[in-house]
Amino acid sequence: MKQTTFTLGQSDMPKQWYNLAADLPTPMQPPLTPDGKPITSDMLAPVFPTNLIEQEVSRQRWIDIPEEILEMLAIWHPTPLRRARRLEEYLKTPARIYYKDESVSPPGSHKPNTAVAQAWYNKQFGIKKLTTETGAGQWGSALAFACNMLGLECKVYMVRVSFDQKPFRKTMMQVWGANCVASPSNETSAGREILKRMPDTPGSLGIAISEAIEEAVSDKSGKTRYSLGSVLNHVLLHQTIIGLEAKKQLKLAGEKKPDVVIGCAGGGSNFAGLSFPFVCDKIHGEEIDIFPVESSTCPKMTKGPFTYDFGDTAKMTPLLPMYTLGHTFIPAPIHAGGLRYHGMAPLVSQCIVEGLIKPRAYSQLKSYESALTWARTEGFICAPETSHAIACVIDEAKKAAQEGKEKVILFNYSGHGMLDLGGYEKFLSGKLKDSTLSDLELCESLKVIENLPKAKPQKTGKW
Ligand SMILES: Cc1ncc(COP(=O)(O)O)c(C=O)c1O
């Protein structure tokens, strides 16, 4: 029988996370206050616990994973590496396509890899309640799951359009004991202010983040903190178990290295989790093409500038050096809610500046077409976010066929779509449309960053 699944034993789970900041050829530019001064750790203390702030600023290459976190991750890890042989045959490609199956976690995506870690560090610090935002609902349900495991209270602000499109994600959060409200809401002043100006807004991740931070910092007991599902260094760090496991599994499959690595990218966490251990190999001389894939409806990496911007709409976060469409940008309501974020993780952004990775953008319709090809060859129904990675995989596999090259393509299967069938239903009945950002809309949305400090795109010019 031809082998399609490559599994590791629990004892093979990585015992340390990999920190790319230690290996980047040019150092990261620091987060800033609105008047351009570097942020200090104590400024972040009302928002995050000190132990996670230490990870956020760490330049240590390997960071030990505490035993209790490993035990929680072991509920679904190591996740399988699978070979998509049926897709290969359908595409008549000489490429060998592998995917890391992160859909097998209890909430159905990669998100609990960092949710359990963040909840654990918060609990160690004496925190009783976490607040957060969620787009598609995958992150909110992952944090609800993690808080339930650790006995913490959890409050989730879910972007309005996803709240309406995906009601069962809210139910999932409630099953794990969390409280989920639609954002913008009347529960915070940031939410009320936006509702007054735009009562019918579909919402955005930037708005939901503002609401969740506001609730955390206004708890006078000091026992509430905010938790972010992507973008920040420590979140990306926690996701690196994906790539570290995949490396070992590729060896089991008899492959020396991947030629192409692909992941969809909203704030950058699943892409970084899979790719950063391979970015490290590339820095040290390996030849690998690495593609983060965004939605063409929210094209920060392919159309936005690299500069300082706020991570949220109400400007509560520090200024981060990143690719951005402007912190007030509200993307059209595509079904891939997790890709509707205006910015990109600073670490991923710096890899783009260096030329180590090359961003791609795919439309909603092309991505759903690819999701159908996937489901009709491999069988699994993917999350709408993941379908963007699959669209890129299919193009790369076709390119390998044209060039007659036996490439090894590795991608992150970041989540399943079993709670996203509403989007599939609309696609199948021809009701979905594409919306591409025009140059005029882009200029308009970038006005909010005109007077903010500028990031310097520093690079070595090696890649
Ligand atoms: C299944 C899935 N994939 C990808 C993403 C995008 O997020 P990130 O770029 O942080 O991995 C999300 C976000 O909600 C998601 O739910």
The ligand as a MOL file (V3000), in Angstrom:
LIG
                    3D

  0  0  0     0  0            999 V3000
M  V30 BEGIN CTAB
M  V30 COUNTS 16 16 0 0 0
M  V30 BEGIN ATOM
M  V30 1 C -8.4200 27.9010 9.8000 0
M  V30 2 C -7.6930 29.2060 9.8150 0
M  V30 3 N -6.6220 29.3510 9.0220 0
M  V30 4 C -5.9360 30.5150 8.9860 0
M  V30 5 C -6.3290 31.6000 9.7500 0
M  V30 6 C -5.5530 32.8850 9.6220 0
M  V30 7 O -4.9000 33.2590 10.7940 0
M  V30 8 P -3.3260 33.2050 10.9300 0
M  V30 9 O -2.7760 33.9820 9.7880 0
M  V30 10 O -3.0280 33.8020 12.2440 0
M  V30 11 O -2.9390 31.7630 10.8760 0
M  V30 12 C -7.4290 31.4980 10.6060 0
M  V30 13 C -7.8390 32.6260 11.4450 0
M  V30 14 O -8.8580 32.6790 12.0270 0
M  V30 15 C -8.1220 30.2640 10.6290 0
M  V30 16 O -9.1960 30.1120 11.4120 0
M  V30 END ATOM
M  V30 BEGIN BOND
M  V30 1 1 1 2
M  V30 2 1 2 3
M  V30 3 2 2 15
M  V30 4 2 3 4
M  V30 5 1 4 5
M  V30 6 1 5 6
M  V30 7 2 5 12
M  V30 8 1 6 7
M  V30 9 1 7 8
M  V30 10 2 8 9
M  V30 11 1 8 10
M  V30 12 1 8 11
M  V30 13 1 12 13
M  V30 14 1 12 15
M  V30 15 2 13 14
M  V30 16 1 15 16
M  V30 END BOND
M  V30 END CTAB
M  END
